[in-house]
Amino acid sequence: MSLRIIITGGTFDKRYDAIRGQLTFEDTHLPDIIKQVRSSLPIELELNQLVDSLDMQDDNRQRVLNACRSAGEEYIVITHGTDTMAETAGVLGRAFDTGETPLSGKRIVLTGAMVPYSVSGSDALFNLGSAVMAAQLVEPGVYIAMNGRCFPWHAVRKNRALGVFEGQPLREK
């Protein structure tokens, strides 16, 4: 069993540029993160793109969909910016729900961070760990794992006022 992480950028991979006083992309943090967490699960990393989710367009989402189609792994985690994560999950979820053969049987979980990994107090590690675990436990389909919860793609939204994802989680008590 192995898992593929498809990297798309978002706040997760941003760094603070002290000269310009803004968050920018330099490279992905995922190789360092995977070393740090000492996962015993084999993980393949795929740098798909580094884009702010507010700049993510249909062609960017198609690149993510095509990466999921061509992935040999059954378990896939996608790091994504939180602002349009639900839209990308919708593209993947609708393709999955049509019974498309390259996607059938796969467990695809999107996750991200409200605070960049490189900044103190980041939620990136927690959300990534939650997504990796969720991918191994959920039924085939498309999900979003954020804030310690896992949501089906069609029952989640980002609450911008609270800075959390909400909706109908998989298991509501």
Sine and cosine of phi, psi and omega as CSV:
sin_phi,cos_phi,sin_psi,cos_psi,sin_omega,cos_omega
0.00,0.00,0.75,-0.66,0.11,-0.99
-0.65,-0.76,0.27,-0.96,-0.07,-1.00
-0.79,-0.62,0.63,-0.78,0.06,-1.00
-0.95,-0.30,0.74,-0.68,0.15,-0.99
-0.96,-0.29,0.87,-0.49,0.04,-1.00
-0.99,-0.14,0.86,-0.51,-0.12,-0.99
-0.99,-0.16,0.82,-0.57,0.01,-1.00
-0.87,-0.50,-0.06,1.00,0.01,-1.00
0.97,-0.25,-0.79,-0.62,-0.06,-1.00
0.97,0.23,-0.03,-1.00,-0.01,-1.00
-0.83,0.57,-0.54,0.84,0.00,-1.00
-0.72,0.69,-0.74,0.68,-0.11,-0.99
-0.98,-0.18,0.14,0.99,0.00,-1.00
-0.98,0.20,0.42,-0.91,0.06,-1.00
-0.80,-0.60,0.49,-0.87,0.05,-1.00
-1.00,0.10,0.85,-0.53,0.06,-1.00
-1.00,-0.09,0.97,-0.24,-0.08,-1.00
-0.92,0.39,-0.47,0.88,0.01,-1.00
-0.93,0.38,-0.75,0.66,-0.02,-1.00
-1.00,0.00,-0.22,0.98,0.01,-1.00
0.92,0.39,0.60,0.80,-0.01,-1.00
-0.55,-0.83,0.25,-0.97,0.06,-1.00
-1.00,0.05,0.74,-0.67,-0.03,-1.00
-0.67,-0.74,0.15,-0.99,0.12,-0.99
-0.98,-0.19,0.68,-0.73,0.15,-0.99
-0.87,-0.49,-0.79,0.61,0.02,-1.00
-0.27,-0.96,0.07,-1.00,0.02,-1.00
-0.99,0.12,0.51,-0.86,0.06,-1.00
-1.00,0.01,-0.15,0.99,-0.18,-0.98
-0.86,0.51,-0.65,0.76,0.04,-1.00
-0.85,0.52,-0.67,0.74,0.02,-1.00
-0.92,0.40,-0.63,0.77,0.00,-1.00
-0.90,0.44,-0.72,0.70,-0.03,-1.00
-0.88,0.47,-0.64,0.77,0.07,-1.00
-0.89,0.45,-0.69,0.73,-0.06,-1.00
-0.90,0.45,-0.66,0.75,-0.12,-0.99
-0.99,0.11,-0.16,0.99,0.08,-1.00
0.80,0.60,0.73,0.68,0.02,-1.00
-0.90,0.44,0.71,-0.70,0.09,-1.00
-1.00,0.03,-0.13,0.99,0.07,-1.00
-1.00,0.09,0.80,-0.60,0.06,-1.00
-0.88,0.48,0.78,-0.62,-0.04,-1.00
-0.81,-0.59,0.79,-0.61,0.10,-1.00
-0.98,-0.19,0.73,-0.68,0.04,-1.00
-0.97,-0.25,0.69,-0.73,0.05,-1.00
-0.75,-0.66,0.93,-0.37,0.06,-1.00
-0.99,0.15,0.97,-0.22,-0.04,-1.00
-0.99,0.10,-0.70,0.72,0.00,-1.00
-0.10,-1.00,0.31,-0.95,0.12,-0.99
-0.83,-0.56,0.99,-0.16,-0.07,-1.00
-0.65,-0.76,0.60,-0.80,0.15,-0.99
-0.93,0.36,0.69,-0.72,-0.08,-1.00
-0.90,0.43,-0.40,0.92,0.08,-1.00
-0.92,0.38,-0.37,0.93,0.04,-1.00
-0.99,-0.12,-0.02,1.00,-0.04,-1.00
-0.96,0.29,0.81,-0.59,-0.03,-1.00
-0.91,-0.41,0.00,-1.00,-0.01,-1.00
-0.83,0.56,-0.66,0.75,-0.02,-1.00
-0.92,0.39,-0.55,0.83,0.08,-1.00
-0.90,0.43,-0.67,0.74,0.01,-1.00
-0.92,0.40,-0.57,0.82,0.05,-1.00
-0.91,0.42,-0.58,0.81,0.06,-1.00
-0.89,0.45,-0.64,0.77,0.03,-1.00
-0.92,0.39,-0.72,0.70,0.02,-1.00
-0.86,0.51,-0.71,0.70,0.00,-1.00
-0.90,0.44,-0.58,0.82,0.05,-1.00
-0.91,0.42,-0.64,0.77,0.04,-1.00
-0.92,0.40,-0.65,0.76,0.02,-1.00
-0.87,0.49,-0.67,0.74,-0.10,-0.99
-1.00,0.04,-0.16,0.99,0.00,-1.00
-0.91,0.42,0.72,-0.69,0.05,-1.00
-0.99,0.16,-0.28,0.96,-0.04,-1.00
-0.99,0.15,0.52,-0.85,0.08,-1.00
-0.99,0.16,-0.48,0.88,-0.06,-1.00
-0.96,-0.28,0.84,-0.54,-0.06,-1.00
-0.73,-0.68,0.74,-0.67,0.15,-0.99
-0.89,-0.46,0.69,-0.73,0.02,-1.00
-0.88,-0.48,0.85,-0.53,0.14,-0.99
-1.00,0.07,0.71,-0.70,-0.19,-0.98
-0.47,-0.88,0.48,-0.87,0.13,-0.99
-0.91,0.41,0.54,-0.84,-0.12,-0.99
-0.98,0.21,-0.41,0.91,-0.10,-1.00
-0.90,0.43,-0.57,0.82,-0.01,-1.00
-0.82,-0.58,0.35,0.94,0.01,-1.00
-0.85,0.53,-0.67,0.75,-0.02,-1.00
-0.90,0.44,-0.56,0.83,0.03,-1.00
-0.92,0.39,-0.69,0.72,0.04,-1.00
-0.91,0.41,-0.65,0.76,0.06,-1.00
-0.86,0.51,-0.59,0.81,0.04,-1.00
-0.90,0.44,-0.67,0.74,0.04,-1.00
-0.88,0.48,-0.73,0.69,0.00,-1.00
-0.92,0.39,-0.69,0.73,-0.03,-1.00
-0.89,0.45,-0.68,0.73,0.03,-1.00
-0.91,0.42,-0.63,0.78,0.06,-1.00
-0.91,0.42,-0.67,0.74,0.02,-1.00
-0.89,0.45,-0.71,0.70,-0.08,-1.00
-0.92,0.39,-0.30,0.95,0.06,-1.00
-0.98,0.21,-0.09,1.00,0.01,-1.00
0.99,0.14,0.35,0.94,-0.01,-1.00
-0.82,0.57,0.83,-0.55,-0.10,-0.99
-0.82,0.57,-0.73,0.68,-0.04,-1.00
-0.89,0.46,-0.32,0.95,-0.02,-1.00
-0.98,-0.18,-0.42,0.91,-0.09,-1.00
-0.86,0.50,0.68,-0.73,-0.01,-1.00
1.00,0.03,-0.18,0.98,-0.02,-1.00
-1.00,0.05,0.49,-0.87,0.06,-1.00
-0.91,-0.42,0.94,-0.34,-0.11,-0.99
-0.91,-0.41,0.85,-0.52,-0.05,-1.00
-0.81,-0.58,0.84,-0.54,0.07,-1.00
-1.00,-0.08,0.58,-0.81,0.06,-1.00
-0.49,-0.87,0.19,-0.98,0.00,-1.00
-0.29,-0.96,-0.39,-0.92,-0.01,-1.00
-0.54,-0.84,0.58,-0.82,0.11,-0.99
-0.99,0.11,-0.45,0.89,0.01,-1.00
-0.83,-0.56,0.75,-0.66,-0.03,-1.00
-0.82,0.57,0.53,-0.85,0.05,-1.00
-0.80,0.60,-0.61,0.79,-0.09,-1.00
-0.97,0.24,-0.06,1.00,-0.04,-1.00
-0.95,-0.32,0.68,-0.74,0.02,-1.00
-0.83,0.56,0.66,-0.75,0.01,-1.00
1.00,0.07,0.23,0.97,-0.02,-1.00
-0.92,0.39,0.54,-0.84,0.10,-1.00
-0.99,-0.11,0.09,1.00,-0.10,-0.99
-0.86,0.51,-0.77,0.64,-0.04,-1.00
-0.88,0.47,-0.69,0.72,0.00,-1.00
-0.88,0.48,-0.73,0.68,-0.03,-1.00
-0.92,0.39,-0.64,0.77,0.03,-1.00
-0.90,0.43,-0.73,0.69,0.03,-1.00
-0.86,0.50,-0.65,0.76,0.04,-1.00
-0.89,0.46,-0.66,0.75,-0.03,-1.00
-0.93,0.36,-0.66,0.75,0.03,-1.00
-0.88,0.47,-0.69,0.72,0.03,-1.00
-0.92,0.39,-0.70,0.71,-0.01,-1.00
-0.85,0.52,-0.68,0.74,-0.03,-1.00
-0.85,0.53,-0.52,0.86,-0.01,-1.00
-0.99,0.14,-0.26,0.97,-0.12,-0.99
-0.94,-0.35,-0.40,0.91,-0.07,-1.00
-0.98,0.18,0.30,-0.95,0.13,-0.99
-0.95,0.31,0.35,-0.94,0.07,-1.00
-0.79,0.61,0.67,-0.74,-0.03,-1.00
0.44,-0.90,-0.25,-0.97,-0.04,-1.00
-0.84,-0.54,0.73,-0.68,-0.11,-0.99
-0.64,-0.77,0.25,-0.97,0.18,-0.98
-0.84,-0.54,0.79,-0.62,0.06,-1.00
-0.91,-0.42,0.92,-0.40,0.01,-1.00
-0.52,-0.85,0.52,-0.85,0.13,-0.99
0.84,0.54,0.54,0.84,0.04,-1.00
0.98,0.22,0.21,0.98,0.00,-1.00
-0.77,-0.64,0.39,-0.92,0.03,-1.00
-0.82,-0.57,0.80,-0.60,-0.08,-1.00
-0.86,-0.51,0.62,-0.78,0.18,-0.98
-0.92,0.40,0.51,-0.86,-0.13,-0.99
-0.82,0.58,-0.53,0.85,-0.12,-0.99
-1.00,-0.03,0.03,1.00,-0.08,-1.00
-0.75,-0.67,0.71,0.70,-0.04,-1.00
-0.51,-0.86,0.51,-0.86,0.11,-0.99
-0.48,-0.88,0.38,-0.92,0.06,-1.00
-1.00,0.02,0.82,-0.57,0.10,-0.99
-1.00,0.00,0.98,-0.17,-0.09,-1.00
-0.92,0.39,-0.51,0.86,-0.01,-1.00
-0.92,0.39,-0.62,0.79,-0.02,-1.00
-0.99,-0.12,-0.27,0.96,-0.02,-1.00
0.94,0.34,0.59,0.81,0.02,-1.00
-0.66,-0.75,0.29,-0.96,0.12,-0.99
-0.99,-0.10,0.62,-0.79,-0.03,-1.00
-0.56,-0.83,0.23,-0.97,-0.02,-1.00
0.48,-0.87,-0.62,-0.78,0.00,-1.00
-0.96,-0.27,0.99,-0.13,0.01,-1.00
-0.92,0.40,0.25,-0.97,-0.03,-1.00
-0.86,0.51,-0.66,0.75,-0.03,-1.00
-0.78,-0.63,0.97,-0.25,0.01,-1.00
-0.98,-0.19,0.78,-0.63,0.01,-1.00
-0.99,-0.15,0.00,0.00,0.00,0.00
